[in-house]
Amino acid sequence: MNLNFEEYKTKLYSAVLADTLDSLGYHKQTLTPGIKSIKPDVIICGLARVGLYMPIYHDDENTNVYEHEIALIDSLKENEIAVLCCHGNEKIAPWGELLSTRATYLKSAGCLTDGCVRDTKMINEIGFPVFAKGTNPVDTKFRGKMMMADVPGEIANVYVESRDLVFGDNDGVVIVPSKVIDEVISKALEKVSSENTVRDELKKGDSLTAVFEKHKIL
């Protein structure tokens, strides 16, 4: 698998990936609405590294809230995305500026979480891509802990595994299963080319009826 993430960020978009996945029988790969970039017009694209969180209600010398979180972040490689599955828990903000600083150094491609994030002003100044359910200034300490990493999980109603492709833009976030990445990317790029042709014909005045009958693209 030889992936060109910069090309994908330039040529692809979430809708064409969602359509391509639909055409291959994958109908549940788009995160539920509400997971957005903390800065408009940012694209996130890379391979998932999954971390699973659970709520906690205390902290003591045996809890070690950050152990798995720190290990996951320190192990991020170039073009990998920390996918933090919080199961919609908005009471925790597992991502912030210091993690972004470390991940940027490691050339990580971003963070995706269905929890919240904090330090958004500083993260945006760094330019690190982060997609989240919302913002919340509280730490995970006393509230949540990553329990496992690099195991299958679910984020915003989509099954995800480490090494799946994550792609997000203003319209939403799509998860492409690792076993079909090459096929999906190839077909999506073909669809983009076809849509460009359709767009040109519509600009010339051709009707939607005629264009759809000809290309079967809408």
N, C-alpha and C positions, 0 to 999 in steps of 0.2 A: 504494500500500500504506500504509494508516494503521493502525499497530499500537499497541495499548494494553497495554504490558508489565505494568503494575501490575494490570490486570484479569486477565491471564493467570496471574500469580503467585497471585492470590486464588482463581480459579475452576478452573484446570486442574491436572493432575498428570501425571507421566510415563506412567503406565499408560494413561490415556485417549488420550494422544497416540500412544503405541505402537499401541494398538488401531485408532485412526483411520488411521494410516499403513498398517497391515496391510490394512484394508478397501479402500485405494486401490492396493494392490499393491506397497507399499514395505515389504519384510520384513526389511531389514538396516539399520535406522536407530537401533538402540539399542546404546550402547557396551557392550563386554564387562564383566561384573561386576568390581568392584574400584576403579572411579573414583568417589570419594566426596568429599563436602564435608568440609573440615577442621573444620567445626563442625556438629553435628547440627541438623536441622530448618531448614536454610538452603535457599532456592530460588534457582536461577540461571536467568535468562531474558533473552535478548537476541540480537543478531545477531553472527555469528562474524566475527573477523578472524584469518586463519590465518597461523601462522608455522611453518616447517619446520626442525627441528634435525638435526644429524648429529654423531656422536662425533668428537672430536679428541683428540690425545694430546700436545700441546705448546702453547706460546704464545710468540710473539716479536713484534717491532715491526711485522711485516707481517700478523699474523693478525687483529688488531682484533676480538676475540671478541664485543664487545657492539654493533657498529655497526648491524646490522639489528634487533636486539632493541630498542635504544633508539629507533630510528626508528619501529618499530611502536607501541610504548607511547605515544610522544609524539603519534602521529597518531590515537589512539583517540578516538572521539566518544561522545556520550551514548547509553547503551543498547547499546554494542558490547562484545563479550567477546573477550578475547585467547585464542585457541585455539592452544595450543602443542603441536605434534605432535612427540613425541620418540621415537615408534615403540617405546614400552615401555621406554626406557632409564631405569632407576632410579638410575643413577650420577650424574645431574645434577639440580639443583634450579634450573630457570630462572626461578622466581618467588619473590619474597620481600616483605619489608615495604616497602622503598623503592619498588619498582614499584607496590605496592598504594597507597601514599600518592599517587603521581603519577596513577594510574588513577582513584582516588577523586576527586581534584580535577577530572579531566576528565569525571566522571559516567559512567565505564565501568560496565558491569553485572557484571563479574567476570572471572575467569580459569578456563579449563579446560585441563588438561594430562594426558597419559598418562605424563609424567615425575613428578618429585617437587617439593615446595615446602619452603621453610624459613621461619623467623621466624613460625611459626603463632600463637604467643601474641600477638604484636604485630598481626598481620593480623586476628585475631579481635577485638582491642580496637578496631581501626579499623572493623570491621564489613563488611569487603570480602568478597564471595562468592568462594570458591576451591574448585574441585573438582580432585582430583589422584589419582594412583596411590598416593602415600604421602608420607612426609616424609624428608628427607635434608639434613643441615646443610651439605653441600659446595656450593661455587660451580660455575658452568659453566666458569669459567676453567680451562684445561688439560684439560677433559673434554668440552665440547660447544659448538657454535656454531649460532645461527640462520643458515641459509644463504639462505632466500628468504621473502618475505612476500606475502600476498594472492595465493597460487597454490593450486590444488587440493591437498589432502592427505588423509591417512588417520589417524584417531585411534581407538585401541581397536577396530580392525576396521570402522570406519565411514568412508565417503567424506565429506569435508566441503569446502565452499568458503566463502570470505568472502561474507557476506550471508545464509547459511543461518541458520535459527532454532535456537538452543541452548536446551534446557529440561532442568533437572536438579533432582531432589529426593532424599529419602532412598532411594527405590527404584532410582534410576539416572538416566542421562542419555540424552536423545533428540535427534537431529539432524533437523530438518525442512528438506528442500531448498527453496531460495528460490522456485522456480517453483510450489510448491504450498502455500506458507505460508497464503495467504488461505483456500483450500479446506479445509486441515487444521484451521485454527483454528475455522472456522465449523462444521464437522462435529463437532469435539471438544466445542465448547460445547453443541451439540445433544445429544450423547451424555451429557454431564454432567447435563443436565436430565432426560433419560430415566432415568439411573441413580438420580437423586433420587426419581423416581416409583417405581422398582423397590424401592428401599430402604424407602420408606414402606409399600409393600404387604407386604414381608417382615416389617416390624415389627408389622403388624396381624395376622400369622399366616398369610398366604397361603403355599402351598408353593412351593419352588423350581421344581418341575415346572410348576405353573400359571403362575407369573410368567414363566418362560423361554418357555413356549409363547406367551404373550401379547405379550412385548416382544422376545424374541430377544436378551436382554442378560444377561450373567453376569459 
